[in-house]
């Protein structure tokens, strides 16, 4: 039953989310660890590195509670030091203009997701930019690692945020790290502007992460394929046999009849 409801839900909603790269990449492994770089310093952003580390757990909970996604984010604590992460230029590996603008000062490729504070103003362009995220390591067409840098410049306004809003910003940046871009849906965490007191994902966020990291459900093969579910090897599901299609149709009809019965108003006889 749940499989049928998932298919109907995913095919009757319009997608507004975008992706964070031009070929719709995601991490190859759906289990991704989030770290704070052990050598970073966040004093200008108004917190210690231990306070930054304490934000990871609440931030990853946003993305770990989506029933239609198999993404699992883990709090890894502190990572080993990453070259140039505090002062270097954050560039995508294919962005030659960015790389050439900072010879010898580009942040090194990382594994999983690394968070740090960075004081190079070129990375942000404006004091209103709270943080920037770039997947800077790829394995073929899959993300191997991404860096989240928090604005540590003298003009940063990150230190003015409440703890809950810092968590929301970090959760938003983790969304970019796992492959999502911005959305115009104001109810979404990935909305392109900062929204105060964001405490949960919107439906558009859930659709986006479910597209990139779909839950593998096939109900033992009985119900066949669904357009939003892929096989474990990444290939499209094959067409199910006719008996499976017929069984699925019967189950759908039974479900609708049961829902009609449950929603039927009750009547009381006069005493």
BELNORWO-V17158 format. One record per pair of residues at least 4 apart in sequence whose ideal C-beta (glycine too) atoms are under 8 Angstrom apart, sorted by the first residue. I is the first residue (numbers start at 1). GAP is how many residues later the second one is. If there is no record, write none. Layout:
BEGIN
[[I;GAP] [I;GAP]]
END
This chain:
BEGIN
[[1;4] [1;250] [1;254] [2;4] [2;215] [3;4] [3;214] [3;215] [3;216] [3;220] [3;223] [4;4] [4;219] [4;244] [4;247] [4;248] [4;251] [5;4] [6;4] [6;62] [6;211] [6;220] [6;222] [6;223] [7;4] [7;219] [7;220] [7;221] [7;222] [8;4] [9;4] [10;58] [10;197] [10;200] [10;216] [10;217] [10;218] [11;215] [11;216] [11;217] [13;190] [13;194] [15;189] [15;192] [15;193] [15;196] [16;167] [16;168] [16;169] [16;172] [16;188] [17;163] [17;164] [17;166] [17;168] [17;171] [17;173] [17;187] [17;188] [17;190] [17;191] [17;194] [18;162] [18;163] [18;164] [18;165] [19;5] [19;6] [19;160] [19;161] [19;162] [19;189] [19;193] [20;113] [20;115] [20;156] [20;157] [20;159] [20;160] [20;161] [21;4] [21;71] [21;114] [21;122] [21;158] [23;118] [24;155] [24;188] [25;110] [25;113] [25;116] [25;117] [25;118] [25;154] [26;116] [26;117] [26;152] [26;153] [26;186] [26;187] [27;5] [27;115] [27;116] [27;117] [27;151] [27;152] [27;186] [28;111] [28;114] [28;115] [28;116] [30;40] [30;41] [30;42] [30;183] [31;41] [31;43] [32;39] [32;40] [32;41] [32;42] [32;80] [32;81] [32;146] [33;40] [33;41] [33;42] [33;43] [33;79] [33;80] [34;22] [34;25] [34;26] [34;39] [34;40] [34;41] [34;42] [34;78] [34;79] [34;81] [34;140] [35;41] [35;42] [35;43] [35;44] [35;77] [35;78] [35;79] [35;80] [36;4] [36;13] [36;16] [36;17] [36;20] [36;41] [36;42] [36;43] [36;78] [36;79] [36;80] [37;41] [37;42] [37;44] [37;45] [37;48] [37;49] [37;77] [37;78] [37;79] [38;11] [38;40] [38;41] [38;42] [38;43] [39;42] [39;43] [39;46] [39;47] [40;9] [40;12] [40;45] [40;46] [40;75] [40;76] [40;77] [41;8] [41;45] [41;76] [41;111] [42;4] [42;5] [42;6] [42;7] [42;9] [42;10] [42;75] [42;108] [42;110] [43;4] [43;5] [44;73] [44;75] [44;108] [44;109] [44;110] [44;112] [44;115] [45;72] [45;105] [45;106] [45;107] [45;111] [45;113] [45;114] [46;112] [46;113] [46;114] [47;4] [47;5] [47;112] [47;119] [48;4] [49;4] [49;29] [50;4] [51;4] [52;4] [52;63] [52;65] [52;98] [53;24] [53;25] [55;4] [55;108] [55;111] [55;112] [55;115] [56;4] [56;19] [56;59] [56;114] [57;4] [57;18] [58;109] [58;113] [59;108] [59;111] [59;112] [59;115] [60;4] [60;13] [60;14] [60;15] [60;111] [60;114] [61;4] [62;109] [62;112] [62;113] [62;127] [62;138] [62;139] [62;143] [63;6] [63;8] [63;10] [63;108] [63;111] [63;112] [63;115] [63;138] [63;146] [64;7] [64;8] [64;9] [65;136] [66;5] [66;135] [66;140] [66;143] [66;144] [67;148] [68;138] [68;142] [68;146] [68;147] [68;160] [69;137] [69;140] [69;141] [69;143] [69;144] [69;145] [69;146] [70;143] [70;144] [70;145] [70;146] [71;107] [71;138] [71;141] [71;142] [73;40] [73;101] [73;105] [76;36] [79;31] [79;33] [79;35] [81;4] [82;25] [82;26] [82;28] [82;32] [82;34] [82;65] [83;5] [83;24] [83;25] [84;4] [84;5] [84;21] [84;22] [84;23] [84;24] [85;22] [85;23] [85;29] [85;31] [85;33] [85;62] [85;64] [86;30] [86;31] [86;32] [86;33] [86;66] [87;18] [87;31] [87;32] [87;33] [88;14] [88;17] [88;18] [88;19] [88;30] [88;32] [89;9] [89;10] [89;12] [89;13] [89;16] [89;17] [89;18] [89;31] [89;33] [89;34] [90;16] [90;17] [90;28] [90;33] [90;42] [90;44] [90;46] [90;57] [90;59] [91;4] [91;7] [91;8] [91;11] [91;15] [91;16] [91;43] [91;45] [92;6] [92;42] [92;43] [92;44] [93;16] [93;43] [93;44] [93;45] [95;4] [96;4] [97;4] [98;4] [98;8] [99;7] [101;21] [102;4] [102;20] [107;11] [107;29] [107;40] [107;42] [109;27] [109;28] [109;35] [109;36] [110;4] [110;26] [110;27] [110;35] [110;36] [110;37] [111;26] [111;33] [111;34] [112;33] [112;34] [113;32] [113;33] [113;34] [113;35] [113;61] [113;64] [113;65] [114;31] [114;32] [114;33] [114;34] [115;32] [115;33] [115;34] [115;35] [115;55] [115;58] [116;31] [116;32] [116;33] [116;34] [117;32] [117;33] [117;34] [117;35] [118;5] [118;31] [118;32] [118;33] [118;34] [119;33] [119;34] [119;35] [120;33] [121;4] [121;32] [121;34] [123;9] [123;26] [124;5] [124;8] [124;27] [124;29] [125;4] [127;24] [127;26] [127;28] [127;29] [127;30] [128;29] [129;22] [130;20] [130;21] [130;26] [130;27] [130;28] [130;31] [130;39] [130;64] [131;17] [131;18] [131;19] [131;20] [131;27] [131;38] [131;39] [131;42] [132;16] [132;17] [132;19] [132;41] [133;13] [133;14] [133;15] [133;16] [133;40] [133;41] [133;43] [133;44] [134;12] [134;13] [135;8] [135;10] [135;11] [135;42] [135;44] [136;9] [136;10] [136;11] [137;6] [137;7] [137;8] [137;9] [138;4] [138;5] [138;6] [139;4] [139;5] [143;34] [143;35] [143;36] [146;30] [146;31] [146;32] [147;30] [148;22] [148;25] [148;26] [148;28] [148;29] [150;6] [150;8] [151;5] [151;6] [151;7] [152;4] [152;6] [157;4] [158;8] [158;11] [161;4] [161;5] [161;8] [162;4] [163;4] [164;4] [164;33] [164;35] [165;4] [165;29] [165;31] [165;32] [165;33] [166;4] [167;4] [168;4] [168;21] [168;26] [168;27] [168;29] [168;30] [168;31] [169;4] [169;25] [170;4] [171;4] [171;18] [171;27] [172;4] [172;17] [172;18] [172;26] [173;4] [174;4] [175;5] [175;14] [175;15] [175;30] [175;33] [175;34] [176;4] [176;5] [176;14] [178;31] [178;34] [178;35] [179;33] [180;10] [180;25] [180;28] [180;29] [180;32] [181;9] [182;8] [182;9] [182;10] [183;5] [183;7] [183;8] [183;9] [183;21] [183;22] [183;25] [184;7] [184;8] [185;5] [185;6] [185;17] [185;18] [185;19] [186;5] [186;9] [187;4] [187;15] [187;16] [187;17] [188;13] [188;14] [188;15] [188;16] [188;17] [189;9] [189;11] [189;12] [189;13] [189;16] [190;12] [190;14] [190;15] [190;18] [191;4] [191;11] [201;4] [201;5] [201;8] [202;4] [203;4] [204;4] [205;4] [206;4] [207;4] [208;4] [209;4] [210;4] [210;5] [210;18] [211;17] [214;14] [214;15] [214;16] [215;14] [216;13] [216;14] [216;15] [216;16] [217;12] [218;5] [218;7] [218;11] [218;19] [219;4] [221;19] [221;23] [222;22] [222;25] [222;26] [223;17] [223;21] [223;24] [223;25] [223;28] [224;13] [224;15] [224;16] [224;20] [224;21] [224;24] [225;4] [225;11] [225;12] [225;13] [225;14] [225;15] [226;11] [229;8] [230;4] [230;5] [230;6] [230;7] [231;4] [231;5] [231;6] [240;4] [240;5] [240;8] [241;4] [242;4] [243;4] [244;4] [245;4] [246;4] [247;4] [248;4] [249;4] [250;4] [251;4] [252;4] [253;4] [254;4] [255;4] [256;4] [257;4] [258;4] [259;4] [260;4]]
END
